[in-house]
Amino acid sequence: MSIPDFRIPDLITKKKNGESLTPGEIAHFVKEVVNGGVQECQLGAMLMAIYLKGLTDDEIVCLTGAMRDSGDLLGPWPAEWKGKVVDKHSTGGVGDKVSLILAPALAACGMKVPMVSGRGLGHTGGTLDKLEAIPGFSVSASKEKMKQLLTEVGCCIVGQTEKLVPADKKMYATRDVTGTVDNIGLIAASIISKKAAEQLDALVLDVKYGVGAFMVDEKKSRELAQQMVTIGNGLGMKTSALMTDMNNPIGKMIGNALEVAESIQCLHGNGPSDLEDLVIKLGGQLLFLSGNADSAEKGEADLKKTLTNGEAVKKFQEMIINQGVDPNTAKALCAKGADMWSILPKSKFTTTIKSPLSGFVHGINSRTCAECSLKLGAGRHASTDPINYAVGLEFIVNIGDKISEGDDWMKVHHDCDVIPGDIRDRLTGTIDIKPSPPPTVPLSRVSSVIS
């Protein structure tokens, strides 16, 4: 059957019957989705057939490759960058500001990081929203501008253009209204197609599980991680995934400007230990995967050095200047011991939340914290909602700490005169306090590596 002879109803029927589609059939279907040759009802029918009958690994790799090729690719990159073009993707967390630290730290190690990021929606924050809390920062960049940023700085963090993976936009819009969003194969294809369009040499995935994660169940998260690793490697990107715990918030801050400030502290080597550990483990894995370190442990040591010798924060300063921030503002923001709140948006009020009990801190419910931060204005329910960059939450205690009834354990940064009672009550209930210390306090969020 030649490509012009493919009939969309026949392809839908084939998948409905549980048969495998050929690479040519998949490529044709995706091409027609983008060209308008597939009606929305037909796309919905195919997605439901995939949802119910599944895809083989070969089919998923072919589907993802066809989605990648449906629009612009960011490369080809210069030959001298071979083995150095890398990126990280997180499935989304609470207080997840890793990208702001990892991209410049990798650039300081000589890597090229063309990071295409997203905005926050629902309880998880977006990297672009956090960076836009810095006055003047622009997330828009053409392919040519990105290449210039990678040449001059080594990293950039930008938004997705309309021409990058258009098939995914159309498919996701239909998945959203046909009950096919929560299919692991389709989720994996959507994520990896966008990273594959960056034409990376290596990709590390931060796949989260727990109450604050996109996928709460660890077993399902592991399935997604394995699927994405299979696809990434199948498309020629060296890919591995770190399984990470998202039951408690990452670091001490939730909220856009608050997380920028915490990221800069980490870039100076003064960040919370759990955040620094996650950055170092993801970066070490990438340096090893791409062949720029003999082991993940050696990669971790190389990356950690950039956080203590000033090279990572220097790259961050260069990146934000090259993405629109006034040089004097960038220099003042990134200076050691700087008064960051003379530059970043600051909330009008702060209110502390007090412990309802005495005992030991066993956990802080990351999802509830994120939902309350969202209600304060730090996030958006719809993509058109405005964001308040100044508001958010700051944690005063760590897991395992001893605490007394009435002690301050959280600081709320807000612009409303008084925190609404329902938010205050929910925040008070987010801390899990027990009479005895927790049996163990994990030193790392990373539970395993999948490659």
C-alpha positions, 0 to 999 in steps of 0.5 A: 500500500503506497502512502497516498492509498492509506485511508484514515478509517482503515488505520483506525479500524486496524488499531481498534482490532488490536493490530500493530500499525506500520511506521509508514501508517503512523507517519502518514496519520500524524502528517494528516493530523497536522495538515488537517486531513484527519477530522477531530472525530477520527483523531478522537477515535484513533486515540481511544483505540490506542487507549484501549488496545495499547501500542507496542514499544516500536509503535510508540517510538515511531509515533513519537518520532513522527510527532517530533518531525511534524514541525521545526527541529532546533538543530542541527547543532554545530559539529563541535557540540557533539556529545554536549547537547543535553537537557532535563525534563521533570514530570512536575512537582511542588517547589520544583525550581531545579531547572533554574539551577541545573541549566547554568550549572551544566553550562558551567561544565561545558554543556549546551542546554537548549531548555524548552520549558512550560508554564504552571497550570493547576497545583504545579508551578511553571519554570517560565513563570518563575523566571518571569518574576525577574524584571525584564526576563524574556522567555521568547526566542527564535531558533537563531536566538537560541543558537546564539544563547548556547554559543555565548552562554551555554544555556537558555530557558525558553517557551515552546514556539508554535512550530515546535511539535504541532502534532502534539498540540492537536493531539493533546487538545483532543485527548483532553476532551475524549478522556484519553489524557491518562494513557501512559504511552500517549503521555510519554510520546507527548513529553519525549516528542518535545525533547526529541525536537531539541535534538539532544545527545542525552536526556535525564528525566525527573519522574516524581511520585507521591501526593504532590506529583502529577502521578501519585502512584509510584508503580504507575510513575515507574511505568511512565519512566520506563516508557519514556526511557525506551522511547528516548533511547529508541530515538537516539537520545541517551536517556535515563530517569531518576525516580524522585519522592514528591510527598514533601515540597522541594526546598523551603519555598513555594511561589515564583519570586520566592523560588527564584531567590532560593535558586540563586542561594543554591547557585551560590552553594547555600541552598537547602540540602534536598534541593542541592542533592536533586540538582547534583544527582540529575546533573551528574547523571547527565554528564555521565550519560553524555560521556562527559564524566566517567561515572555518575558520581564523577559527574556529581562532583564536577557539577557540585564544584560549579555551585561552590566556585561561583561558575554556576551563578555566573552562568545564570547571570549571563543567561538572564542578561542575554534573555532581556534582564538589565545587566546592572539588575542581573549583577545586583541580583546575583551578587553574593549576599545581595538584597534580592528583595530590592529587585524581586517582587515582594508581598505586602504581608507575611503571616506565620502559621503555628504548630497545632501540636508538640512532637516531631515533623514527619511530613508536609503535604506538598499538594495541599501547600501547592493548592493553597499557594495557588489560591493566594495567586501564585498559580493559575487555574486557566492558561489566561489567568494572571499570576502574582509573582510575589506570593507563596509559602516559606517553610521554617522546619525540616522533616525530623525536626522537634516542634512544640505547640504554638511554634512557627513552622511556616511563613505565608507571603500574601497580598490580601490583608488577611489570609482567608480562613479556609486557606489558614485552616488547610495550611495548619493541617498540612503538617504531620506531627507525631509523638516520636521521631520518624524512623528514618529521614532520607538523605535524598529524594532519589529512590532509583535510576532507570536506564 
